[in-house]
Amino acid sequence: MDEKHGLDVESWKAGLERVWREIPKPFRSDKSLRRTLQCALYARLCAEGRTVVADYLPPRADRPVDLIIVNAAEPSIECAVCFDEVITLYAVKSLSSFDAGAKVIFTTGPLKKKVDESRFFLKPDIQHIHLEL
């Protein structure tokens, strides 16, 4: 748990994996899985009373960040989240282009070895969590 922001990222993992298992196999394309997980996490965070923005395109980035949790009072970004099959340079560059309390990449790649090999793109301030069926 990220004590500073009260974010229980590990519990997000369990919930997202449950959502993934509920998607019938014929509908589990990479794009539909990513978007479904984004929507599920968005709904969960909104239900917790957090301010959430989807598809935030940071300055000097080629790829939007899937979700950001905003502290509207400050305003600041408490957490930024990307979903991808493996860790990509685009996701890392997008997350690295702005300040946030926490930065997380959730991966869904079926080949754990391939996901692990992609970890070399990670930077120390970005947390990686691999989702599995």
Residue frames as a rotation matrix with the C-alpha (Angstrom) as fourth column:
MET 1
0.581 0.814 0.000 0.00
0.814 -0.581 0.000 0.00
0.000 0.000 -1.000 0.00
ASP 2
-0.378 -0.613 0.694 1.22
0.560 -0.748 -0.356 3.46
0.737 0.254 0.626 -0.88
GLU 3
-0.170 0.293 -0.941 0.87
0.971 -0.115 -0.211 5.06
-0.170 -0.949 -0.265 2.56
LYS 4
-0.878 -0.276 -0.391 1.35
0.249 -0.961 0.119 8.60
-0.409 0.007 0.913 1.26
HIS 5
-0.758 0.591 -0.276 -1.71
-0.616 -0.510 0.600 8.46
0.214 0.624 0.751 -0.97
GLY 6
-0.281 0.671 0.687 -3.71
-0.590 0.443 -0.675 5.62
-0.757 -0.595 0.271 0.60
LEU 7
0.270 0.328 -0.905 -3.51
-0.947 0.262 -0.187 3.58
0.176 0.908 0.381 -2.60
ASP 8
0.073 -0.184 0.980 -3.76
-0.442 0.875 0.197 -0.18
-0.894 -0.448 -0.018 -2.24
VAL 9
-0.046 -0.179 -0.983 -2.30
-0.998 -0.040 0.054 -1.12
-0.049 0.983 -0.177 -5.61
GLU 10
-0.945 -0.326 0.007 -2.00
-0.326 0.945 -0.001 -4.80
-0.007 -0.003 -1.000 -4.65
SER 11
-0.389 0.875 0.289 -5.76
0.195 0.385 -0.902 -5.03
-0.900 -0.295 -0.320 -4.05
TRP 12
0.202 0.388 -0.899 -6.28
-0.797 -0.468 -0.381 -3.46
-0.569 0.794 0.215 -7.47
LYS 13
-0.686 -0.575 -0.445 -4.36
-0.726 0.580 0.370 -6.45
0.045 0.577 -0.815 -8.88
ALA 14
-0.858 0.384 0.340 -6.81
0.216 0.872 -0.439 -8.98
-0.465 -0.303 -0.832 -7.45
GLY 15
0.068 0.949 -0.307 -9.82
-0.011 -0.307 -0.952 -7.02
-0.998 0.068 -0.010 -8.68
LEU 16
0.068 -0.117 -0.991 -8.40
-0.926 -0.376 -0.019 -6.56
-0.371 0.919 -0.134 -12.16
GLU 17
-0.906 -0.403 -0.130 -7.54
-0.423 0.857 0.294 -10.25
-0.007 0.322 -0.947 -12.45
ARG 18
-0.513 0.807 0.291 -11.13
0.319 0.495 -0.809 -11.10
-0.797 -0.322 -0.511 -11.45
VAL 19
0.313 0.604 -0.733 -12.46
-0.469 -0.573 -0.672 -8.77
-0.826 0.554 0.104 -14.18
TRP 20
-0.386 -0.562 -0.732 -10.11
-0.917 0.149 0.369 -10.39
-0.098 0.814 -0.573 -16.72
ARG 21
-0.958 0.010 0.287 -11.34
-0.013 0.997 -0.079 -13.90
-0.287 -0.080 -0.955 -15.82
GLU 22
-0.155 0.988 0.006 -14.95
0.181 0.035 -0.983 -12.78
-0.971 -0.151 -0.184 -16.34
ILE 23
0.030 0.115 -0.993 -14.31
-0.876 -0.476 -0.082 -11.81
-0.482 0.872 0.086 -19.99
PRO 24
0.772 0.262 0.579 -15.26
-0.005 0.913 -0.407 -14.75
-0.635 0.311 0.707 -22.26
LYS 25
-0.066 -0.941 0.333 -12.23
0.402 0.280 0.872 -16.03
-0.913 0.192 0.360 -24.20
PRO 26
0.072 0.068 0.995 -13.50
0.997 0.015 -0.074 -15.02
-0.020 0.998 -0.067 -27.68
PHE 27
0.815 0.343 0.468 -13.58
0.374 -0.927 0.028 -11.38
0.443 0.152 -0.883 -26.51
ARG 28
0.732 -0.577 -0.362 -10.11
0.315 -0.184 0.931 -11.18
-0.604 -0.796 0.048 -24.92
SER 29
0.521 -0.608 0.600 -8.20
0.627 -0.204 -0.752 -9.28
0.579 0.767 0.275 -27.60
ASP 30
-0.442 -0.795 -0.417 -5.33
0.884 -0.308 -0.351 -7.13
0.151 -0.523 0.839 -26.31
LYS 31
-0.814 0.123 0.568 -7.18
-0.006 -0.979 0.203 -3.91
0.581 0.161 0.798 -27.04
SER 32
0.219 0.972 0.085 -10.51
-0.194 -0.042 0.980 -4.97
0.956 -0.231 0.179 -25.50
LEU 33
0.343 -0.176 -0.922 -8.75
0.831 0.515 0.211 -6.38
0.438 -0.839 0.323 -22.43
ARG 34
-0.712 -0.699 -0.058 -6.79
0.662 -0.642 -0.387 -3.17
0.233 -0.314 0.920 -21.89
ARG 35
-0.623 0.531 0.574 -9.86
-0.285 -0.838 0.465 -0.98
0.728 0.126 0.674 -22.23
THR 36
0.418 0.800 -0.431 -11.99
0.116 0.424 0.898 -3.24
0.901 -0.425 0.084 -20.00
LEU 37
0.031 -0.499 -0.866 -9.36
0.968 0.232 -0.099 -3.17
0.250 -0.835 0.490 -17.26
GLN 38
-0.890 -0.324 0.322 -9.09
0.285 -0.945 -0.163 0.62
0.357 -0.053 0.933 -17.61
CYS 39
-0.191 0.914 0.359 -12.88
-0.356 -0.405 0.842 0.96
0.915 0.033 0.402 -17.23
ALA 40
0.469 0.363 -0.805 -12.99
0.504 0.639 0.581 -1.42
0.726 -0.678 0.117 -14.25
LEU 41
-0.375 -0.684 -0.626 -10.28
0.922 -0.201 -0.332 0.46
0.101 -0.701 0.706 -12.38
TYR 42
-0.813 0.163 0.560 -11.88
-0.029 -0.970 0.241 3.80
0.582 0.179 0.793 -13.28
ALA 43
0.201 0.980 -0.004 -15.21
-0.145 0.034 0.989 2.64
0.969 -0.198 0.148 -11.82
ARG 44
0.321 -0.136 -0.937 -13.56
0.828 0.520 0.208 1.31
0.459 -0.843 0.280 -8.67
LEU 45
-0.697 -0.686 -0.209 -11.63
0.707 -0.610 -0.358 4.52
0.119 -0.397 0.910 -8.02
CYS 46
-0.597 0.574 0.561 -14.69
-0.250 -0.797 0.549 6.70
0.762 0.187 0.619 -8.68
ALA 47
0.423 0.778 -0.465 -16.69
0.201 0.421 0.885 4.55
0.884 -0.468 0.022 -6.24
GLU 48
0.002 -0.531 -0.847 -13.99
0.988 0.132 -0.081 5.29
0.155 -0.837 0.525 -3.65
GLY 49
0.798 0.422 -0.431 -14.66
0.495 -0.866 0.069 9.00
-0.344 -0.268 -0.900 -4.18
ARG 50
-0.217 -0.949 -0.230 -11.45
0.457 -0.307 0.835 9.76
-0.863 0.076 0.500 -6.07
THR 51
0.610 0.285 -0.739 -11.15
-0.460 -0.633 -0.623 12.16
-0.645 0.720 -0.255 -8.99
VAL 52
-0.116 -0.591 0.798 -10.03
0.372 0.719 0.587 10.10
-0.921 0.365 0.136 -11.99
VAL 53
0.353 0.133 -0.926 -9.15
-0.738 -0.569 -0.363 11.19
-0.575 0.811 -0.103 -15.53
ALA 54
0.478 -0.129 0.869 -8.92
0.391 0.917 -0.079 8.68
-0.787 0.377 0.489 -18.38
ASP 55
0.425 -0.358 0.831 -6.52
0.905 0.141 -0.402 8.85
0.027 0.923 0.383 -21.34
TYR 56
0.820 -0.229 -0.524 -4.48
-0.013 -0.924 0.383 11.80
-0.572 -0.307 -0.761 -20.05
LEU 57
0.624 -0.636 0.455 -1.94
0.681 0.157 -0.715 12.86
0.383 0.756 0.531 -22.68
PRO 58
0.520 -0.484 -0.704 1.02
0.488 -0.508 0.709 14.38
-0.701 -0.712 -0.028 -20.86
PRO 59
0.772 -0.325 -0.547 3.24
-0.565 -0.746 -0.354 17.00
-0.293 0.582 -0.759 -22.51
ARG 60
-0.085 -0.894 -0.440 5.98
-0.995 0.098 -0.006 15.60
0.048 0.438 -0.898 -24.74
ALA 61
-0.471 -0.018 0.882 4.45
-0.289 0.948 -0.135 12.11
-0.833 -0.319 -0.451 -24.80
ASP 62
-0.798 0.127 -0.589 3.42
-0.568 0.168 0.805 9.90
0.202 0.978 -0.061 -27.70
ARG 63
-0.467 0.604 -0.646 0.97
0.367 0.797 0.481 7.77
0.805 -0.012 -0.593 -25.73
PRO 64
0.142 0.572 0.808 -1.77
-0.632 -0.576 0.519 8.71
0.762 -0.584 0.280 -23.28
VAL 65
-0.950 -0.259 0.175 -1.62
-0.287 0.500 -0.817 7.47
0.125 -0.826 -0.549 -19.72
ASP 66
-0.563 0.775 -0.287 -4.65
0.435 0.573 0.695 5.23
0.703 0.267 -0.660 -19.20
LEU 67
0.613 0.771 -0.172 -5.71
0.551 -0.262 0.793 6.72
0.566 -0.581 -0.585 -15.85
ILE 68
-0.655 -0.712 0.253 -4.58
0.181 -0.474 -0.862 9.41
0.733 -0.519 0.439 -13.47
ILE 69
0.311 0.647 -0.696 -5.87
0.914 -0.003 0.406 9.98
0.261 -0.762 -0.593 -9.96
VAL 70
-0.285 -0.344 0.895 -6.02
0.284 -0.922 -0.264 13.70
0.915 0.179 0.360 -9.29
ASN 71
-0.274 0.191 -0.943 -5.95
0.917 -0.245 -0.316 15.53
-0.291 -0.950 -0.108 -5.99
ALA 72
0.182 0.464 0.867 -8.18
0.788 -0.596 0.153 18.38
0.588 0.656 -0.474 -7.11
ALA 73
0.885 0.182 -0.430 -7.48
0.439 -0.638 0.633 20.46
-0.159 -0.748 -0.644 -4.00
GLU 74
0.178 -0.930 -0.322 -3.79
0.493 -0.199 0.847 20.95
-0.852 -0.310 0.422 -4.80
PRO 75
0.862 0.504 -0.057 -4.08
-0.471 0.754 -0.458 20.19
-0.188 0.422 0.887 -7.95
SER 76
-0.301 -0.953 -0.030 -1.63
-0.918 0.281 0.281 17.36
-0.260 0.112 -0.959 -8.35
ILE 77
0.339 0.327 -0.882 -1.47
-0.617 0.785 0.055 13.84
0.711 0.525 0.468 -9.71
GLU 78
0.369 -0.129 0.921 -1.51
-0.846 0.363 0.390 11.23
-0.385 -0.923 0.024 -6.95
CYS 79
-0.191 -0.375 0.907 -1.11
0.014 0.923 0.385 8.23
-0.981 0.087 -0.171 -9.23
ALA 80
0.081 0.166 -0.983 -0.73
-0.973 -0.201 -0.114 7.45
-0.216 0.965 0.145 -12.94
VAL 81
-0.017 0.040 0.999 -1.56
-0.154 0.987 -0.042 4.05
-0.988 -0.155 -0.010 -14.43
CYS 82
-0.168 -0.028 -0.985 -0.82
-0.986 0.000 0.168 2.38
-0.005 1.000 -0.028 -17.75
PHE 83
0.433 0.293 0.853 -2.01
-0.231 0.950 -0.209 -1.00
-0.871 -0.107 0.479 -19.00
ASP 84
0.174 -0.405 -0.897 -0.02
-0.984 -0.028 -0.178 -2.93
0.047 0.914 -0.404 -21.61
GLU 85
0.899 0.106 -0.426 0.77
-0.163 0.982 -0.099 -6.46
0.407 0.159 0.899 -22.71
VAL 86
0.238 -0.884 -0.402 4.46
0.947 0.303 -0.104 -5.91
0.214 -0.356 0.909 -21.88
ILE 87
0.378 -0.201 -0.904 6.35
0.388 -0.852 0.352 -2.90
-0.840 -0.484 -0.244 -20.54
THR 88
0.465 -0.156 0.871 6.81
0.864 -0.132 -0.485 -0.59
0.191 0.979 0.074 -23.48
LEU 89
-0.648 -0.756 -0.087 9.10
0.761 -0.647 -0.048 2.36
-0.020 -0.097 0.995 -23.97
TYR 90
-0.444 0.561 0.699 6.04
0.160 -0.717 0.678 4.46
0.882 0.413 0.228 -24.90
ALA 91
0.631 0.711 -0.310 4.35
0.404 0.040 0.914 3.80
0.662 -0.702 -0.262 -21.55
VAL 92
0.174 -0.662 -0.729 7.55
0.967 -0.026 0.254 4.48
-0.187 -0.749 0.635 -19.60
LYS 93
-0.771 -0.464 0.436 8.17
0.572 -0.806 0.152 7.72
0.281 0.367 0.887 -21.51
SER 94
-0.029 0.853 0.522 4.59
0.130 -0.514 0.848 8.88
0.991 0.093 -0.096 -20.90
LEU 95
0.750 0.322 -0.577 4.76
0.562 0.149 0.813 8.12
0.349 -0.935 -0.069 -17.18
SER 96
-0.037 -0.884 -0.466 8.18
0.970 -0.144 0.196 9.76
-0.241 -0.445 0.863 -16.90
SER 97
-0.441 -0.171 0.881 7.11
0.645 -0.743 0.179 13.01
0.624 0.647 0.438 -18.55
PHE 98
0.120 0.502 0.857 5.37
-0.370 -0.778 0.508 14.43
0.921 -0.378 0.093 -15.45
ASP 99
-0.862 -0.390 0.325 5.38
-0.411 0.159 -0.898 14.27
0.299 -0.907 -0.297 -11.65
ALA 100
0.318 0.930 -0.186 3.05
-0.460 0.323 0.827 11.91
0.829 -0.178 0.530 -9.85
GLY 101
0.245 -0.166 0.955 3.02
-0.960 0.097 0.263 10.44
-0.136 -0.981 -0.135 -6.37
ALA 102
-0.153 -0.246 0.957 2.93
-0.131 0.965 0.227 6.91
-0.980 -0.090 -0.180 -7.77
LYS 103
0.009 0.096 -0.995 3.36
-0.998 -0.068 -0.016 5.49
-0.070 0.993 0.096 -11.26
VAL 104
-0.178 0.052 0.983 2.20
-0.290 0.951 -0.103 1.97
-0.940 -0.303 -0.154 -12.12
ILE 105
-0.331 0.121 -0.936 2.27
-0.916 0.195 0.350 -0.23
0.225 0.973 0.047 -15.20
PHE 106
0.135 0.435 0.890 0.01
-0.456 0.825 -0.333 -3.27
-0.880 -0.361 0.310 -15.21
THR 107
-0.593 -0.356 -0.722 1.01
-0.805 0.254 0.536 -5.90
-0.008 0.899 -0.437 -17.77
THR 108
0.362 0.832 0.420 -1.18
-0.706 0.539 -0.459 -8.67
-0.608 -0.130 0.783 -19.17
GLY 109
-0.059 -0.451 -0.890 1.21
-0.946 0.310 -0.094 -10.60
0.319 0.837 -0.445 -21.42
PRO 110
0.879 0.477 -0.032 0.59
-0.451 0.850 0.272 -14.34
0.157 -0.225 0.962 -21.45
LEU 111
0.506 -0.782 -0.365 4.32
0.517 0.613 -0.597 -15.11
0.691 0.113 0.714 -21.63
LYS 112
0.953 -0.112 -0.283 5.79
0.214 -0.415 0.884 -14.18
-0.217 -0.903 -0.372 -18.25
LYS 113
0.092 -0.987 0.130 9.32
0.820 0.149 0.553 -14.54
-0.565 0.056 0.823 -19.66
LYS 114
-0.170 -0.090 0.981 8.60
0.835 -0.542 0.095 -11.93
0.524 0.835 0.168 -22.34
VAL 115
0.809 0.496 0.316 7.10
0.220 -0.753 0.620 -9.57
0.545 -0.432 -0.719 -19.74
ASP 116
0.742 -0.584 -0.329 10.15
0.401 -0.007 0.916 -10.03
-0.537 -0.811 0.230 -17.49
GLU 117
-0.171 -0.832 0.527 12.48
0.963 -0.027 0.269 -9.29
-0.210 0.553 0.806 -20.42
SER 118
0.150 0.300 0.942 10.63
0.611 -0.777 0.151 -6.03
0.777 0.553 -0.300 -21.07
ARG 119
0.785 0.181 -0.592 11.37
0.614 -0.343 0.710 -4.82
-0.075 -0.922 -0.381 -17.51
PHE 120
-0.262 -0.961 -0.082 14.63
0.935 -0.274 0.223 -3.23
-0.237 -0.018 0.971 -18.68
PHE 121
-0.241 0.265 0.934 12.52
0.502 -0.790 0.353 -0.25
0.831 0.553 0.057 -19.84
LEU 122
0.658 0.628 -0.414 11.40
0.651 -0.200 0.732 0.43
0.378 -0.752 -0.540 -16.26
LYS 123
-0.209 -0.642 0.738 12.69
-0.151 -0.724 -0.673 3.38
0.966 -0.252 0.055 -14.27
PRO 124
-0.853 -0.258 -0.453 13.09
0.343 0.377 -0.860 3.25
0.393 -0.890 -0.233 -10.47
ASP 125
-0.844 0.537 0.013 10.01
-0.389 -0.594 -0.705 5.43
-0.370 -0.599 0.709 -9.81
ILE 126
-0.096 0.820 -0.565 7.67
-0.932 0.126 0.341 3.20
0.351 0.559 0.751 -11.84
GLN 127
-0.404 0.070 0.912 6.07
-0.564 0.766 -0.309 0.19
-0.720 -0.640 -0.269 -10.18
HIS 128
-0.499 0.217 -0.839 5.30
-0.729 0.418 0.542 -2.87
0.468 0.882 -0.050 -12.29
ILE 129
-0.333 0.468 0.819 2.52
-0.529 0.626 -0.573 -5.36
-0.781 -0.624 0.039 -11.53
HIS 130
-0.856 0.019 -0.516 1.89
-0.445 0.480 0.756 -8.34
0.262 0.877 -0.402 -13.78
LEU 131
0.010 0.935 0.355 -1.71
-0.896 0.166 -0.412 -9.53
-0.444 -0.314 0.839 -14.00
GLU 132
-0.925 -0.304 -0.230 -2.32
-0.372 0.850 0.372 -13.23
0.082 0.430 -0.899 -14.55
LEU 133
0.006 0.947 -0.323 -5.36
-0.701 0.234 0.674 -15.35
0.714 0.222 0.664 -15.29
